Amino acid sequence: MTVSPQHVAIANRQRHRKMDLSWLKETAENLFLGVCDNLRRKPGGYANGDLASELEKRGQLSVTLVSNERIRKLNRDWRAKDAATDVLSFPLGLEMPPAGLPFEIGEVVISVEKAAEQAEQYGHSFEREIAFLLTHGLLHVLGFDHETPEDERDMFGRQREILDQAGLSR
């Protein structure tokens, strides 16, 4: 029997909303694999060479769920923006460790309160918003951004494809 690798570790550090962590873990694993598939088909960001297949084999991402207060402090300390935001990404770098060792790529921090606000604002489910923020954050960890119109088209197009493939369309 083969055991599939665990790519995503979830830490719930907020108390504002009860979370279905088993759903989130399963969804996060599927989205992680969806990103790997997307990168295999269309390399981009930091993805070059065998990065997508190495990510799929041994990549690891930490996801932390926090309150608006906590993400505001992180945003202030790391980005000099004293406001709550929906998601922050902290890449660790994509230099592959030796074969057999885990490939830790970074952390995505999501404000559960912001996710709930935005789900209502955009008229979709809370779960879809969490999945969107996780995918968005993971792509940032992998070197994607949306600073230029071209980069935005690429990153947002990838997000849409990954979420659609996972059955999490808008």
N, C-alpha and C positions, 0 to 999 in steps of 0.2 A: 504494500500500500504506500503510495506517494503522498506526502504531506505538502500542500502548497505553501509557499513562503508567505509570511505575514509582512506586508509592506507598510502598514499604517498603524501607528500607536495613537490612541485617543486618550486625552486627559480632560475631564470635565471639571473646570475650576470656577464654575459659576453656580449660583443658586436661584436665578431668576426664572428659570423654566425647566421643567422636568424633561429630560432628554431620553429618547430611545437609543441607547448606546449600541445595542446589537444591530439595529437598522443602520446607524451611522457607520459602524465598523464595516459591515458588509458593503454598503454604498461606497465608502471611501476606498476599499480594496478594488471594487469594480471600476471606479473612476481612475485610480492609479494605473490599472491595467489598460484602461481606455486611453490615457495619456501616452503610455508606452506604445500602444498600437498606432496612435496618431503620429508619434515621432518616427516610428519605423517607416511609415508611408510618406511622411513629409518632414524630413529633418529640419530643425530650426532652433533658435535660442542657443543654448550651449550644446545641443544634441548634434554630435558628429560621430562618425564611425560607428562603433558598437555600443554607444551609450544606451540606446533604447533597450537593447537586449540585456545589457548588464543591469539596467534599472529593473527590468522585469524579473531577472533572476535573483537579485539581492539588494535592490533599492529599499531604503527605509525612510519614512517621513513621519514626523511628529505633528499631530494636530491637537491644539489646545483650545478649548471653549472657555471664553471669559465673559465678564460683564463689560458694559460701556465704560465704567470707571477704570477698570484695569487696562482696557485697550487704549483709553485716552492717555494713561500714564506711559504706556509703551510707545505710543505714537509721539508723545512729547519727548521722551528720552532718546528715541532712536531717529526720529525724523524732524524734530523741532517743530511739531505741529500739535498745539495743545487743544485737541478736539478728539472726540470719539470717532472711530472709523469702523468700517465693517470687517476688514481683513488686513492682516499684516503678514508679510513673508520674510523669513530669515534664512537665506541660503547658506549652506555650509561650504559650498564649493563643490565642484564636480570632478575633482581629481580622484580617479578610481583607486581604491586600496588594493592590496594584493589579492589574488584569487582566493576565494574561500571566506573572506571577511565581509561583514555587512557593509553596504554602501550607503552611509547616512548622508542624505542630501539637504536636510534642513527642517524647518518648522513653519507651520501655518497656524496663525492665531486668529480665531473668529469670534467676533462679538455676537453672542446669541441674541442680545437685545436689539442690536442693529439689524440682524437677520430677520427678526420678527417684524420690525418696523418696515423694512424693505419688502418683505413678502406681501404685506398688506398694501403697501404703496403700489407695487407692480401687479397686484392681483393674481398671484400664484401662491402655491403652498409654501409653508415654512420649510419643509423638507427640500423642495426644489431650490429655495434660496440658499440653504446650507450647502447643498451639492454644488451650486454655482460658485459660491465663495470658496469652497474647498478646491474646485478645479482652477479657478482664477488664481488662488494663492499658490497652488502647485506649479502652474505655468510660470508664475513670477520666480519661484525657487529655481526653475529650470532655465531662467534667463530671458523669458519673454517679457515684453513691456508694451505699453500703449501710449508712448510719448509722441509718436508721429502718426499721421493718418495711415500710412502703410503698415506700421507695426500694430496699430489698433485693429485694422482689418484682419491681419494675420492672427493675432491673439484671440480676438473675439470670434473669428470664424472657427478656430480650433475649439474654443469653449463650446460653441453651439454644436459642432459635430460630436464632440465627446459626450455632452449631455444628451443629445438626441439618441446617440447609440446606446446610452444607458437607460433610455426610456424616461428621461427627465426634461422633456421639452417644455417650453413656455406654454 
